[in-house]
Amino acid sequence: MKFPQSLISTLVVLIFIVLCLGNQPFVFCGQKNSKNELYEKLDLFATVLSIIQNNYVDTVSSRDLIYGSLEGTLSSLDPHSQFLRPDGYKEVQIDTEGHFGGLGMEISVRDNALVIIAPVPGTPAFRAGLMPGDKIVRIDGEIVDTPDLNLAVKKFRGPIGSKVEVTVYRPSSKQYITVEMTRDEIKIPSVLKAQLLPDTTIGYIKITQFQENTSRDFLKVIHELETQKMTGLIVDVRNNPGGLLEEAIVIAGILVGENKLIVYTKGRTPDQNLQKISPEKTHSIQVPLVILINKGSASGSEIVAGSVQDYKKGVIVGETSFGKGSVQSLIPLKDGSALRLTTAHYYTPKGRIIHGKGIEPDVTVALSVEDLLTYNKKRQQDYAPKLGDFERNEAYKDAQVMSAISVIGGALVYLKPNTQNSPSP
């Protein structure tokens, strides 16, 4: 069925009005100086739609044309803004539940490529040996020529037991690697390790992701380590892709203190300018602290590391983090679709932008490929499959962990003469 351009123009204007009035907290439609220009461009848009409807070789529904246009519009803004069709919106609604089917890896878009931020320990992606920084170039034999996060997630998720083939390019070794993975139920334990490192009194806690109750579990093991006379603490957020912001804020508060600015956001409108303050009456750490980060540390883990660094409450060891520091607002629309729109950027307490920059460590220590492979193998052997389990096996002492131990050892030697002036727990 062919639609006259006048009808399409009317529909386009109606869509514009609905978008401007339907979700008012996120509306930027009332700027008079740009309204005439916008109407002119909408007329151009209507002309193109009319040409497609009347001349394209195949019949295309108006719904698909509008959805495709919105997808293109959002993707032109930045890699993290998306238009989500109704089925895609349903997919993102299960992201933070910690229990779903798929491959178990966090991905993002960087330099016009799909990049793995981090595989989740114990998942198909982790067992297949995929690593942070790997670029996804093929999915089931199809070349990934336009990086689409929503489409990639949809392809990775599927019935448990079904298979998917993924080809990645690994910049560190300049190799193309193809792996076949079997989709599985993904259970993501948040606090994966909690122990005193052997032959030391230094506590070690691994946080894989910030989920519901992560701060509760973190505080539980902190108390446990303190009863064991912990004299220093290593918090490992390597390959931690982020998660729930509020949980990261609580954990940052435990590390830097109560009523402290942890992170703030800046956007175009006043309602996007927010400050996140650590809770009152939070438990605080009174021992030398090291945060371990790498290029798989993103979002919430960068917020934690950035606040610790700004307040000089600990030493950051490892490699520069991923640099995912933008705020995406999820805006539902009336037909079941949604916008995921970048509306602000995160800044550390001292005003450092995180997005695209990452957190630079105070002590830079890179891992060799051999060390990475050994580390991943050890983590796979030690993986605790049940949510809430904490590993009791020895943490693998790679070069970054050993550097953290040395930093804490040096701090203890430095603080020893001033023990009488140290704050009491």
C-alpha positions as CSV (number, residue, x, y, z in Angstrom):
1,M,0.0,0.0,0.0
2,K,1.4,3.4,-1.0
3,F,1.0,6.4,1.3
4,P,0.8,10.0,-0.1
5,Q,3.5,12.3,1.1
6,S,1.0,14.6,2.7
7,L,-0.2,11.7,4.9
8,I,3.4,10.8,5.8
9,S,4.2,14.4,6.7
10,T,1.2,14.5,9.0
11,L,2.2,11.2,10.7
12,V,5.8,12.4,11.1
13,V,4.6,15.7,12.8
14,L,2.2,13.7,15.0
15,I,5.1,11.4,16.1
16,F,7.2,14.4,16.8
17,I,4.4,15.9,19.0
18,V,3.9,12.6,20.9
19,L,7.6,12.3,21.6
20,C,7.7,15.9,22.8
21,L,4.7,15.5,25.1
22,G,4.8,11.8,26.1
23,N,7.8,11.6,28.4
24,Q,8.2,15.1,29.7
25,P,11.3,14.7,32.1
26,F,13.4,14.0,29.0
27,V,11.9,16.5,26.5
28,F,14.1,19.1,24.7
29,C,11.4,20.1,22.2
30,G,10.5,23.6,23.3
31,Q,13.5,25.5,22.1
32,K,12.1,28.2,19.8
33,N,15.3,29.0,18.1
34,S,15.6,25.5,16.6
35,K,11.9,24.7,16.1
36,N,11.6,26.0,12.5
37,E,14.7,24.2,11.4
38,L,13.4,21.0,13.0
39,Y,10.1,21.2,11.1
40,E,12.0,21.7,7.9
41,K,14.1,18.6,8.5
42,L,10.9,16.7,9.4
43,D,9.5,17.6,6.0
44,L,12.7,16.3,4.4
45,F,12.3,13.1,6.5
46,A,8.7,12.8,5.3
47,T,9.8,13.2,1.7
48,V,12.3,10.3,2.0
49,L,9.7,8.1,3.7
50,S,7.3,8.8,0.8
51,I,10.0,8.0,-1.8
52,I,10.8,4.7,-0.1
53,Q,7.1,3.7,0.3
54,N,6.4,4.4,-3.3
55,N,9.6,3.2,-5.1
56,Y,11.5,0.7,-3.0
57,V,11.7,-2.7,-4.6
58,D,10.0,-4.5,-1.7
59,T,7.0,-3.4,0.4
60,V,8.2,-2.0,3.8
61,S,5.8,-1.4,6.7
62,S,5.5,2.0,8.1
63,R,6.4,0.6,11.5
64,D,9.6,-0.9,10.2
65,L,10.5,2.4,8.5
66,I,9.9,4.5,11.6
67,Y,11.7,2.0,13.9
68,G,14.6,1.8,11.5
69,S,14.8,5.6,11.3
70,L,14.8,5.8,15.1
71,E,17.5,3.2,15.4
72,G,19.7,5.1,13.0
73,T,19.0,8.4,14.8
74,L,20.0,7.0,18.2
75,S,23.0,5.1,17.0
76,S,24.4,8.3,15.4
77,L,24.6,10.0,18.8
78,D,27.1,7.7,20.6
79,P,27.7,4.0,21.0
80,H,25.5,3.7,24.1
81,S,22.4,5.4,22.9
82,Q,19.8,3.1,21.4
83,F,16.3,2.8,20.2
84,L,14.9,-0.5,21.6
85,R,12.1,-2.2,19.8
86,P,9.6,-3.9,22.1
87,D,11.4,-7.3,22.1
88,G,14.8,-5.5,22.7
89,Y,13.3,-3.6,25.6
90,K,12.2,-6.8,27.2
91,E,15.7,-8.1,27.0
92,V,17.3,-5.3,28.9
93,Q,14.8,-5.6,31.7
94,I,16.5,-8.8,32.9
95,D,20.0,-7.4,32.9
96,T,20.5,-6.8,36.6
97,E,18.7,-9.9,38.0
98,G,21.9,-11.9,38.1
99,H,20.1,-15.0,36.7
100,F,19.5,-15.4,32.9
101,G,20.5,-17.6,29.9
102,G,23.3,-16.7,27.6
103,L,27.1,-16.6,27.3
104,G,28.1,-14.4,30.3
105,M,30.1,-11.4,29.0
106,E,29.7,-7.7,29.2
107,I,30.2,-5.9,25.9
108,S,30.4,-2.3,24.7
109,V,31.2,-0.3,21.6
110,R,34.6,1.3,21.2
111,D,36.2,2.7,18.0
112,N,33.3,1.4,16.0
113,A,33.8,-2.2,17.2
114,L,32.0,-4.6,19.6
115,V,34.5,-5.0,22.4
116,I,34.3,-7.4,25.4
117,I,34.6,-5.5,28.6
118,A,34.8,-8.6,30.7
119,P,33.7,-12.3,30.7
120,V,31.9,-13.3,33.9
121,P,33.8,-16.1,35.8
122,G,32.4,-19.6,35.4
123,T,30.3,-18.7,32.3
124,P,30.6,-20.1,28.7
125,A,32.5,-17.0,27.6
126,F,34.9,-17.3,30.5
127,R,35.5,-21.0,29.9
128,A,36.1,-20.4,26.2
129,G,39.0,-18.1,27.2
130,L,37.5,-14.8,25.9
131,M,39.3,-11.8,27.4
132,P,38.8,-8.1,28.0
133,G,39.6,-6.1,24.9
134,D,38.7,-8.9,22.5
135,K,36.9,-7.4,19.5
136,I,33.9,-9.4,18.2
137,V,34.1,-9.7,14.4
138,R,31.8,-12.6,13.6
139,I,28.7,-14.2,15.3
140,D,27.6,-17.5,13.9
141,G,29.7,-16.8,10.8
142,E,28.1,-13.4,10.1
143,I,30.5,-10.5,9.9
144,V,29.8,-7.8,12.5
145,D,30.2,-4.8,10.2
146,T,28.0,-2.4,12.2
147,P,28.4,-2.8,15.9
148,D,24.9,-3.0,17.4
149,L,24.8,-3.8,21.1
150,N,21.1,-4.7,21.1
151,L,21.4,-7.0,18.2
152,A,24.5,-8.7,19.6
153,V,22.8,-9.3,23.0
154,K,19.9,-10.8,21.2
155,K,22.1,-13.2,19.2
156,F,24.1,-14.2,22.3
157,R,21.0,-15.1,24.3
158,G,19.0,-18.1,23.4
159,P,17.7,-21.5,24.7
160,I,19.9,-23.2,27.2
161,G,22.0,-25.9,25.6
162,S,22.0,-24.2,22.1
163,K,25.3,-23.3,20.6
164,V,26.7,-20.1,19.2
165,E,30.0,-19.5,17.4
166,V,31.9,-16.3,18.0
167,T,35.1,-15.0,16.3
168,V,37.1,-12.4,18.0
169,Y,40.3,-10.4,17.2
170,R,42.7,-10.2,20.1
171,P,44.9,-7.0,19.8
172,S,47.4,-8.2,22.4
173,S,48.4,-11.2,20.2
174,K,47.1,-9.9,16.8
175,Q,45.2,-13.2,16.4
176,Y,41.7,-14.1,15.2
177,I,40.2,-16.7,17.5
178,T,37.0,-18.7,16.9
179,V,35.2,-20.4,19.7
180,E,32.0,-22.4,19.9
181,M,30.0,-21.9,23.1
182,T,27.0,-23.6,24.6
183,R,24.4,-21.2,26.0
184,D,23.9,-21.7,29.7
185,E,21.9,-20.4,32.6
186,I,24.0,-17.5,33.9
187,K,24.3,-17.2,37.7
188,I,26.5,-14.4,38.7
189,P,28.0,-14.4,42.2
190,S,28.9,-10.9,43.2
191,V,31.5,-11.4,46.0
192,L,33.6,-14.2,44.6
193,K,36.5,-14.4,47.0
194,A,37.0,-13.3,50.6
195,Q,40.2,-14.5,52.5
196,L,43.4,-13.6,54.2
197,L,46.1,-14.2,51.6
198,P,48.3,-17.2,52.7
199,D,51.3,-16.3,54.9
200,T,49.9,-12.7,55.3
201,T,47.4,-10.8,57.3
202,I,46.2,-9.0,54.2
203,G,42.6,-9.4,53.2
204,Y,41.6,-10.1,49.6
205,I,38.0,-9.6,48.2
206,K,37.0,-10.1,44.6
207,I,33.9,-8.3,43.4
208,T,32.7,-9.5,40.0
209,Q,29.8,-7.2,39.5
210,F,27.6,-4.8,41.5
211,Q,24.2,-6.4,42.1
212,E,21.4,-6.4,44.7
213,N,23.0,-7.2,48.1
214,T,26.6,-6.8,46.9
215,S,27.2,-4.3,49.6
216,R,25.6,-6.5,52.2
217,D,27.8,-9.4,51.2
218,F,30.9,-7.2,51.0
219,L,30.2,-5.8,54.5
220,K,29.7,-9.4,55.8
221,V,33.1,-10.6,54.7
222,I,34.8,-7.3,55.8
223,H,33.6,-8.1,59.4
224,E,34.8,-11.7,59.0
225,L,38.3,-10.5,57.9
226,E,38.5,-8.0,60.7
227,T,37.8,-10.8,63.2
228,Q,40.9,-12.5,61.7
229,K,43.0,-9.4,62.5
230,M,43.3,-8.1,59.0
231,T,46.0,-5.5,58.7
232,G,45.5,-4.5,55.0
233,L,42.9,-5.0,52.3
234,I,43.0,-5.6,48.6
235,V,39.7,-5.1,46.7
236,D,39.9,-6.7,43.3
237,V,37.5,-5.1,40.7
238,R,39.5,-6.3,37.7
239,N,37.1,-7.4,34.9
240,N,34.2,-5.9,36.9
241,P,31.9,-4.3,34.2
242,G,29.8,-2.4,36.7
243,G,26.1,-3.0,37.5
244,L,23.9,-1.3,40.1
245,L,25.2,2.2,40.8
246,E,23.7,2.4,44.3
247,E,25.5,-0.7,45.4
248,A,28.8,0.7,44.1
249,I,28.1,4.0,46.1
250,V,27.6,2.0,49.3
251,I,30.8,0.1,48.8
252,A,32.7,3.2,48.0
253,G,31.4,4.7,51.2
254,I,32.8,1.8,53.2
255,L,36.2,2.5,51.7
256,V,36.3,6.3,51.8
257,G,33.9,7.2,54.7
258,E,30.4,8.4,55.4
259,N,28.8,11.5,53.9
260,K,31.4,11.8,51.2
261,L,30.7,12.8,47.6
262,I,31.4,9.6,45.6
263,V,30.5,10.7,42.1
264,Y,28.4,13.4,40.3
265,T,26.8,13.7,37.0
266,K,26.5,16.6,34.5
267,G,24.1,16.8,31.7
268,R,22.2,19.4,29.6
269,T,19.3,19.8,32.0
270,P,19.4,20.5,35.7
271,D,17.6,17.3,36.6
272,Q,20.6,15.4,35.1
273,N,23.0,17.1,37.5
274,L,23.1,14.8,40.5
275,Q,25.4,14.1,43.4
276,K,25.8,10.7,44.9
277,I,26.8,10.8,48.6
278,S,28.0,7.9,50.7
279,P,25.5,6.7,53.4
280,E,25.6,7.9,57.0
281,K,26.8,5.6,59.7
282,T,28.5,3.3,57.3
283,H,31.2,0.9,58.4
284,S,34.6,2.3,57.4
285,I,38.0,0.6,56.6
286,Q,40.8,1.5,58.9
287,V,43.7,-0.4,57.3
288,P,45.9,0.3,54.3
289,L,43.9,-0.3,51.1
290,V,44.7,-1.2,47.5
291,I,42.2,-1.4,44.6
292,L,43.1,-3.6,41.7
293,I,41.8,-2.5,38.3
294,N,42.4,-3.3,34.6
295,K,40.9,-2.6,31.2
296,G,38.0,-4.8,32.1
297,S,37.0,-2.5,35.0
298,A,34.2,-0.3,34.0
299,S,31.3,2.0,35.2
300,G,30.6,1.2,38.9
301,S,34.1,-0.2,39.5
302,E,35.6,2.9,38.0
303,I,33.5,5.0,40.3
304,V,34.7,3.1,43.4
305,A,38.4,3.3,42.3
306,G,38.1,7.0,41.3
307,S,36.6,8.0,44.7
308,V,39.3,6.1,46.6
309,Q,42.0,7.7,44.5
310,D,40.6,11.3,44.9
311,Y,40.3,11.0,48.7
312,K,43.7,9.3,48.9
313,K,42.2,6.5,50.9
314,G,44.1,3.8,49.1
315,V,46.4,3.0,46.2
316,I,45.1,2.0,42.7
317,V,47.2,-0.8,41.2
318,G,47.0,-2.4,37.7
319,E,46.1,-0.9,34.3
320,T,44.0,2.0,33.1
321,S,40.3,1.1,33.3
322,F,37.8,0.8,30.4
323,G,36.4,4.4,30.6
324,K,32.6,3.7,30.6
325,G,31.3,6.7,32.5
326,S,28.1,7.9,30.9
327,V,24.6,7.8,32.2
328,Q,22.0,6.1,30.1
329,S,18.4,6.9,30.9
330,L,15.9,4.2,29.9
331,I,12.7,5.9,28.6
332,P,9.8,3.6,27.9
333,L,7.5,4.6,25.0
334,K,3.8,3.9,24.6
335,D,4.1,1.0,22.1
336,G,6.4,-1.1,24.3
337,S,9.6,0.2,22.8
338,A,12.1,2.4,24.6
339,L,15.0,4.8,24.3
340,R,18.3,4.2,26.0
341,L,19.6,7.7,25.9
342,T,22.9,9.1,27.1
343,T,21.9,12.0,29.3
344,A,24.9,12.8,31.5
345,H,28.5,11.9,32.2
346,Y,30.1,10.7,35.5
347,Y,32.8,12.7,37.3
348,T,34.9,11.7,40.2
349,P,34.8,13.9,43.4
350,K,37.6,16.0,42.1
351,G,35.9,16.6,38.7
352,R,37.7,14.1,36.5
353,I,35.6,12.8,33.7
354,I,35.5,9.0,33.5
355,H,34.0,8.4,30.1
356,G,36.6,7.8,27.4
357,K,39.4,8.4,29.9
358,G,39.2,5.7,32.5
359,I,40.9,5.7,35.9
360,E,44.7,5.6,35.6
361,P,46.4,3.5,38.4
362,D,48.8,5.0,40.9
363,V,51.0,2.0,40.3
364,T,50.9,0.6,36.7
365,V,51.5,-3.1,36.4
366,A,50.6,-5.0,33.2
367,L,50.1,-8.8,33.1
368,S,51.8,-10.9,30.5
369,V,49.7,-13.1,28.2
370,E,51.1,-16.2,30.1
371,D,50.1,-14.7,33.5
372,L,46.6,-13.9,32.2
373,L,46.1,-17.4,31.0
374,T,47.2,-18.8,34.3
375,Y,45.1,-16.4,36.2
376,N,42.0,-17.3,34.1
377,K,42.6,-21.0,34.6
378,K,43.0,-20.6,38.3
379,R,39.8,-18.5,38.5
380,Q,37.9,-21.2,36.6
381,Q,39.0,-23.9,39.0
382,D,38.1,-21.9,42.0
383,Y,34.8,-20.6,40.7
384,A,31.9,-21.0,43.2
385,P,28.7,-21.7,41.2
386,K,26.2,-20.9,43.9
387,L,25.1,-17.3,44.4
388,G,26.4,-16.2,47.8
389,D,29.2,-18.7,48.0
390,F,32.7,-17.3,48.9
391,E,35.8,-19.0,47.7
392,R,38.3,-20.2,50.3
393,N,41.0,-21.4,47.9
394,E,44.2,-19.4,47.5
395,A,44.0,-16.4,45.2
396,Y,46.3,-16.5,42.3
397,K,49.2,-14.2,43.1
398,D,49.9,-12.6,39.7
399,A,52.1,-9.6,39.3
400,Q,49.3,-7.2,40.1
401,V,48.4,-9.0,43.4
402,M,52.1,-9.2,44.3
403,S,52.5,-5.4,43.7
404,A,49.4,-4.8,45.9
405,I,51.0,-6.9,48.7
406,S,54.2,-4.8,48.4
407,V,52.3,-1.5,48.5
408,I,50.4,-2.6,51.7
409,G,53.7,-3.9,53.2
410,G,55.3,-0.5,52.6
411,A,52.4,1.3,54.1
412,L,52.4,-0.8,57.2
413,V,56.2,-0.1,57.7
414,Y,55.5,3.6,57.1
415,L,52.6,3.7,59.6
416,K,54.2,1.6,62.3
417,P,56.1,4.4,64.1
418,N,52.8,6.4,64.3
419,T,50.6,3.7,65.6
420,Q,49.6,5.7,68.6
421,N,48.2,8.4,66.3
422,S,46.3,6.1,64.1
423,P,42.5,6.2,64.2
424,S,40.9,3.4,66.2
425,P,38.6,1.0,64.4
